[in-house]
Amino acid sequence: MKKKREKLFSEFPPVSTERWMEEVTADLKGVPFEKRLVWRTKEGFNLMPFYRAEDVENLKVPETLPGQFPYLRGTKVDNKWLIREELGVVGSPSSVNEQLKTLIDKGITAVGLHFTDGMISTDTIKAVLKDIDLNELEVNFYARHNVVLELADAVVAGLKGLGYDLAKVHGSIGFNPFRHILSTGNKWDAIETAVELLKRVEPLKEFTCFSVQSVDFVNAGAYIYQELGYALAAGANIIDEVAEKSGVTRSTVAERVRFEMGIGSNYFIEIAKFRAIRWLWALIVKGDDEIVSERAMKAVVHAESSRWNKTVYDAYVNLLRTQTEAMSATIAGVHSLTVLPFDVAYSHGSDFSKRIARNQQHLLNEESHFDKVTDPAGGSYYVEHLTDAVAAEAWKLFLEVEEQGGFTKLANSGKIQEAINASNAERRSAVATRRENLLGTNIFPNFNEVITDEKLKGLEQDAPQQGNVTALDTRRGAYDFEQLRIATDKLGDKRPKVFMLTIGKLAMRLARSQFSSNFFATAGYHTIDNLGFNTVEEGVEAAIKAKADLVVLCSSDEEYATYGPEAYDALAGRLPLVIAGAPACMEDLKAKGIEHFIHVKVNVLETLQMFNELLGVTSKN
């Protein structure tokens, strides 16, 4: 067998990068390599179509094993993660306790308990956690910023009252010193509360109490390097300010920090992001000469599927998004993971959607065995290059924040929020022009779907906050298209009808009618497609008979020179005429009086907003 392998390999001699490039260049037939095959990411670096061993020889990515400093490959030697679900503590504490027991029976190993103000008390903690084995469950507590100290006291007293050894219970008090200013734009003295919180959780040795919730950045449309860079800056600021004001060591504070990160749809770059944060955080905590604990240097990273790319329409597509997001996080070796229900854009989740969300993790764990291999992406030339590139851009941003006075200063002035909101606007512009696609929303919509009252009620959460300074804009990527379609759906049977006047060459008329049908269906218009007409006059009369509101002429570029003027004259102003395409004769057609053209280069959102205005359809902005 050995000889056969050697003979086989000898028949395939090494191929140099130069030789590969010669073949690629020949296949491109004169098109520049950089223009066609190099991906210019929004993260600040370019990606090549292939990587080789020579491409990673000089990278700064450390060559270590899982569990070794600086923990790029993982903070432990296995890849087991905690399957977590979020649970609101509302109503009867005993009913919450029953819900929690059910979730444990269904396989969760961590829970996020979110308390409303009136539910915080020692008795509530005891009732919610009654007969729960916290040796098998990580428990994370959350409440509003102004009652977090009250929550910490209740947790300590409640766990003690249940007979637990406080030094051995695993979990967190999820206090983010910056969340209030970021989400509302209103300032408050967060560090003073943070210093006091550190004292009150002292008995809870295995708890973290400072949560850097960079998932909020992702939900506001931040790019990956922004989430990572700002998360590191926020964490470093917490360490420095709390240590200075409390008198404890930086190591002591760092041990209490947890990162709660979002997961976007850039599959491999997300994997690189989670690897990079462990690496960079270890370097930040270690510093130059300071002696710090190993625990302090090991980043605790909880991951949560993001909201920015989730959609109200065709919501089942969100399952595809959350599944790849869960794969990115678990392959990268996160501590714990929450997969949000597919209907999270308009609901707190139904029993069905929550069950599916849990099962998505069970599938990765028990069927795909993602827990059996630590850092499976390690050694991949592509992923190692990505890790180095993402880390470099995030580090650059981190240093910029430090040079400008730190995260607290920039958040209090609104600078962090403004930078992320600019990314949100840029990405929503990309969605508007289909440079970033949201399946089922701005491309390939479900023609027959209509908004429900339940979804409309849930969408009220999309309203931007107003405060003393700029707040994060959490409008999702689909928001603008959804507003268009909601306005149309509210018309019911009176929604606009778009008639496809298909004529001429078969392949072109079919392709353009399909493009046009999908184009207008993204705004909820009723589309009427046709196999083809023998004459323009025949098609126009059919459109009038169908009581259409728009007529789209679907033909080939060369035939538009004839069919365009004929259709315009036949309609005689009775209905607006749209040309599907950007033919060479466009200027001649405009001179004839034809105003409307749809094609792949138009801004889909703005074009549909114009048609809504033209047809009297009002939309919320």
N, C-alpha and C positions, 0 to 999 in steps of 0.2 A: 504493500500500500504506500509506503514511504517513497519508493522509487517512482510510482505512478504520479504522485503529487509533484515530485521534483520535475518530472518530465513535462507535466502539465504547465507548471510555472515557467519552465524554460521556453515554452512556446509563446509566452506573453511577456516580452521584455518590458522594462519600465518605460513609461512615456513621459517626456518632459512637459513642463508647463508651456514652453514655447511651442511644442508640437501640438498640444491641445488648442492653443490660441490660433495656430495656423488653420486648423480644421474649423473652428468656430468662425473665424473671420471669413473663410471661404463660403460657409453656409449663409452668412449674413448678406452676401452679395452686395457689398459696398455700404451697407447701413453701419454707422459707427457703433462699435461694441458698447461704449459707455452709454449711448443713447437707448439702445434696444435692450440690453441685458443687465445693466447695473441698476439696482434698486436704490433710489435716493429716499431714504427713510426720513420721517419727521423727527427722528430721535437725534439727528445731527451727524449721521455717518452714512456712508454708502455700503451696500452689500453686493458682493460679487456673485455670479451664478454658480461658481464652484470654488471649493477650497481644498488645499493640499497640505501635507505635513509641513512644508516649508513656510506656509502662511502663519503657523502658530509658534514657530521657533523663537521668535523674539517678543512674544506677548508677555505682559506682566502677570497674567493669570498664574497663580502659584500652583506648583505641582505637589499636591498633598493628598492624603487619603481622607475619607469621611471621618469626622470626629476630630480632625487635627486642625490646629490654628493655621490659617484664619477662617476655617470652617466654610470655605466656598463650596465644598462638596457635601456639606451637611454637618450639623452639630452633634450627630450621633452616628453609630455604625449601621443602623438599620433604617428602613424607609417607612416605618409605621407612622401613620398620622391619626389624629383624633377626628372622628366624624361628628360634626357639630351642627346643632339646629338652634335657631333663635325662638324664644318663647316669651310672650308678653305676660307680665304678672298683673292681670286685671280680673276684676270680679272676685269670686271666692278663692282664697288661698288653697282650700282643699281641692277645688276643681283643677287648679294649676298643678297641684301635686299629682293628681290622677293623670293629667296630660303628660307630665314629666315621666311618670312610671311607664306610660304607654310608649313614649319615645325611646326610653331605655330598652324596653322589650323589642322595639323595632330596630335596635342596633346603634343608637347614637352613643358616643363615648365622651362628649362634651356638650355643654349647653350654655347659651347666652340668655340670662334672665333679665328682662328689661322692665324696670319698675316705674310706675307712675307715682307722682308725689305722695298721694294719699295712701299708698300701699306699703310704705317703708316703715317697718317696725320689727322688733325682735320676734314677736309672736308670728308675724307673717313669714319671716325667714324659717322659723321652726316648722310652721305648717306646710310651707312649700317643699321643704326638704325632708319631711317626715318619712321614715323608712326608706330613705334613699342611701345607697352605699356609695359614699364619696371616695372610697378607695378605687372605685371603678369608673368614676365620672369626674371630669374637670368641670368646675362650675364657675361661670363668669357673670359678675353682677354689674348692671348699668342703671344709671338714673341721671336726671338733669344735673347740670354743673352746680346749681345752687343748693342741692340736697345731697351731694356726694359724700360729705362728711357724716351726715345722718345715716346714709346707707352703710358706710364703713363700720360705724358703731353697731348698727343692727346686725350686720354680718358676723362681726366678732362675737357679739353676745349670743346671737342665734346659734352659731356653730358650737359655741361653748355649752349652751343649754342643751344641745342635742348629744353632748358627750364626746365630741370629736377632739382629737389632739390637733390643736390649731397649727402646730408646726408641720403637720403632714398632709393637710388638705391642699389639693392643687387647684389653682384658679386665678381669678383676677377681680379687682375693682376697676372697671373700664373707664377711667377718668382721662379725658383728653383736655389738657389745659387750653388748647387752641380752638376746639371745635365751636365754641360759642361765637367767638369773633369771626371765624371763617364762614360760618353758616348764616349768621344774622347781621354781621357788620357792627355789632355793639361790643364795646370794650368792657373788660372787668379785670380785677386783679387775680389772675389765674395762679400765679406762682405762689402767692400767699396760701391759697387753698391747697396747692400741691405739697408745700412744706408740712402743713398740718396733717394732710392725708398720709404722708410717709410715716409720721409718728403713730397714727391710729392703726395702721395695718402691721405694725411691727411684730405682733404675735403670729401673723400669718406668714410664716417663713417661705412657703412655696407659692406665694401669690405675687403677681405683678400688680401695680396700681397706676401706672402711667401708660396710656394707650395712644400711640401715634397712629391715628386713624387716617392713613393716606388713601384708604378706600374712598374717602370723601373727594379727594382730588380726581380719582378715576371717574367717579360718578358725575363730576363736573366737566369731564372731557379732557383732562390732562393727558399729555403724552407720557410715555413710559419713563423717559429720563427725568421729567418733571416730578412724577410721583416719587421716584427713587431719591432724587436730589433733595427735594423738599422734606421727605420723610427723614432723611439723615440729618438735615439741618434742624428739624423740629426736635428729634431725639437728642442731638448734641446740646441744643438750647436747654432742654429739660435737665440734663445732667449738670450743666454748668450753673444754671440759676438756682436749682434746688440745692445743690451741694454748697454753693456759696451762702445761701440764706439759712440753711439748716445746720451747717457746720459738719455734716457727715462727708465721707469721701465720695468721689465721683464713682468709684466702683460700687459703693452701696446703692447709689441712685440707679446706676446702669442695670443692676440686678433686678430692678423693679419696672423696667421698660419692656413693653410688648408692642410689636408692630402689627397693625391690622390693615392689611393691604388689599387692594382690589385686583381683579384679574380681567384683563382685556382680551381682545380677539387675536392679537398678534402672537400666535402660538409659540414660536421658538424664542422670540424676543422676551416674552413673559417668563419662559423658563430661565433665560439668562438673567432677568431682573431679580428673581428670587435667589439665584446663586450669588449675584453681585451684592445684594444687601447684607448677606452674612459676612462676606469678605470685607466690605467697606466699614460695616459697623464694628467689626473686630478691630480694625485699624484705628478707628476713631476712639474707641473705649480704651484701647491699650495706650494710646498716646506715645510720647517719646520715651520716657523713663519710668513712668508711674507703675507701681506694682498693683495689678488689679486681679480680681478673681477670674477663674475660667468661666464661671457662670455669667459674670458681667459681660464678657466678650462674646458669648453665644447669643445671637439674636433669636428671640422667640417671635416667630412669624405666623400669625393667623391670616388666612386668605379667605376672601369672599368674592363670589362671582359678582361682576359689576352690573350697574343699572343703565349706564349711558347708551349701550348698544342694544338694549332690550326694547321690544316693540309692543304696542297695544294690538295692532292688527296682525293677523297671522301669528298669534302668540306662540303656537307650538314650535315655530322656528327657533324660539328662544331656547328650547331644549338642546338644539345643536350647538348653540353658542355656549351654554353653561357646561355642556359636556367637554368641549375642547378646553374651556377655561379650567375645569377641574383637572383635566389631564396635565395642563401646563404646571399647575400648582403642585400636584402630587409627584410628578416626575422630578420637579425641582426640590422636593423634600421639605415641604412646609410642616409646621408643628400641628396645625389643625386647619380644617376647611369647612366653610359654610357654603353650600350650594343653594342659592335662593330659588324659590319656586318660579316656574316659567311665566306665571301671571303677575309677577312682582310689580310690573309697570302700572298696574291699576288695582292691585288687590294685596291684602296681607297674606294671601295664599289660601287656597281651598285644601281640604283634606287630601284630595287627589293630587294636586300639584305639589304639596309638601311630601307626600309619599314618593312621588316620582323623583323629587330632588334628593331624598335620602338614598333611594335605590341607585341613583347615578354614582354615588360614592361606593355603595356596596358592589356595584358592577366592576368598578376599577380595582377594588380591594379583593373581592372573593372570586371573580371570574377572570379578570385580566392580570391579577397578582402584581399590581404595581407596588405593593408593600414588600415584595420579596427582593427587589434590586435597589441598592442605594446609588443615587446619582447616575442613572443609566445614560444620561446625556454627556457625562464626563468623557473627555477624550475625543469627542466629535469635533473635527476641525471647525465646522460651522458654528456650533454652540459655544465652543471656547472663544472663537473670534467675537461672537455676539456678546458674550459675557464681558470680555475685555472692553469692547466698544461702548456698551451700555454703562459699564462702571466708569469709564473715562468721561463720558458726557455728564453723568450724574455727579461725579466728583467735581467737575468744572462748575456746575450749578451750585453745589454745596459750598464751594469756596467763594463764589460770588455773593451768596447770602451771608456768609460769615464776614466778608469784607464790608458789606453794607450795614452791618450792625447786628446781624442775627435774625433768626426766624421771628421771634417775638416782635421786634421792631417793625419788620416788614409786614407782618400780619396785621398789626395794629394800625398801620398806615394804609392798608388795603393793597399793597404792592403784590403780595403773593396771590391774592384773589384776582387781581387784574391780569396777571400773567396767565393764570389758568383759564380765566374767562376768555382771553384772547385765543387760546388754543381751542376752547369750546366753539367759539365763533368760526374759527378757521375750519374745524372739522365739520361743523354743520353746513358750512359753505361747500365743503367737499361732498357731503351727502346731497346737497341741492343740485350739484352738477354731476352726480354719479361717479365722482372720483373715489368716493367711499360708498360702498353699497350696503344697504340693509335689506336683505331678502324679504319680500313680502310687504315692504313699505315704499321704498323709492325705486324698486325694480321687481318685476314678476309678482304683482299683488294678487291676492285672492279676490277675483272680480265680484264674487257673490256675498262677501262678508259685509255686515252692517254693524255699526257701533251699537252697544247696548247701554241701557241706563246704568247698569252696574259699573261698566268701564268708565263712563262719563263721570260718575261720582268719584271714582278713585283718582281720576286725572286732575282733580282740584289741587293735589299736592305739588303740581308743577309750577305754581306761581312763584316767581323769584322773590327773595327776601329783600327788605329795605332796612338799612341801619345807618349808623354814624359814618361808617366807611363802606366801601364796596364789599358785598358778600359774594360767595361762590354762586355761580349760575348753574343750577343743577338740571336745566332743561336737557332732556335726552336728545340723541342724534336724530331720532324720528319725530321729535316734537312738531316741527314746522309742517311736515307732510301730514301728520295726524290732524293738525288743526284744519288743514285744507279738506281732508276727507270727512272730518266730523261735520263741518259746515255743509257738505254735500249730503251726507247721510241724513241730516236733520230735515232735508227736503222730501225724504221718502220717495214716493212715486214721481215727484216733480223734479228729481235730480236731472241734470243735463244729459241729453242723448247725443252721442257722437257716432256719425254714420261714416263707414269706410267705403268710399267710392273707388272700388278696385277695378282697374282697367289696364290693358296692355300686357306686356311681357309677364308670364305667369310667375316666375321665380321672384322677380322684383316686387310685383304687386302683393304677393303673399307675405314676403319678408317685411315690407313696409306696413302692411295692415297689422301684422303681429306687433311690430315695434310701436305703432300708433295706439293700438288697443291697450298695450301695457302702459304706455305713456299716460294716457288719460285715465286709466283705471287707478293709477296711484292717487288721483284726486277723487276717486269714487264715482266717476262718471259712468253712465251706462253706455257700453260700446256695442254697436251693431256692425258685425263683420259680414262680408259677402264674398262669394266665390269669384265674382267678376261680372262686368257688364260689357255688352257689345258696343255701346256708344255712351258718351258722356251724358247726353240728354236722358237716356234711360236710367242712368245712375242718379241723376239729379231728381227726376220725378219719383224714384223710389225713396230717396231721402225725404222729400216733401211729404210723401204718403206716410212714412214712418214717424213723422212729426219730430224730426231731428232738430237739434239746436246748433250743431256744428257739422260740417262736411269735410272729411279729410280725403284728399285726392292721393291715391296710392298707385304709383306707376314707376317707370324707370326714368332716369335723369334725362335721356335723350327724348323721351316721349312727352315730358312735361312742357316742352316748348309749344307743343300743339294742344295737349289736353288741358293745360293750365288755363289759357285764355278761353277755351271752349267752356270749361266748367264755370269760370267767373261770369261769362256772358249768360250761360244757362241759368245760373242762380239769380242773377239780376238783383243782387242785394237782399234777397229773401233770407239767406243764411250766410254766416261767415264761412269763408273757404280757407282751409289749411292745406299746405303742401307738405307731404311727408318726405323730407330730404333737403339737401342743399345743392340743387343742380347748378350747372354752369350758367344756365339761363336765368338765374335768380333775379338779377338786376332788371332784365327785360320783364319778368313777371311782376316785379314790384312796380315798374313803370306802368304796367297794365292796371294796377290797383290792388294786386294781391299782397296782403300785409303779413300773413302768418305762415311761418315755416317751423317745423319741428325736426330736429336731427340730433345726433349724438353729441354735438358740441354746444347745444343750448343749455342754459341754466333751467333745469326741469322745474324747480320750485318757483322761480320768478315767472316762468312762462305760464304755469298753471295758475298762479295767483292773478296774472293778467287775464286769463280766460275766465276765472271766477268773477272778477270785476266786470268783464265784458258781458257775462251772462247773468249778472245780478246775484251771484252767490256770495254771501258775506262769510268771512272767516275771522276767527279770533287770533290776534297776534301777541 
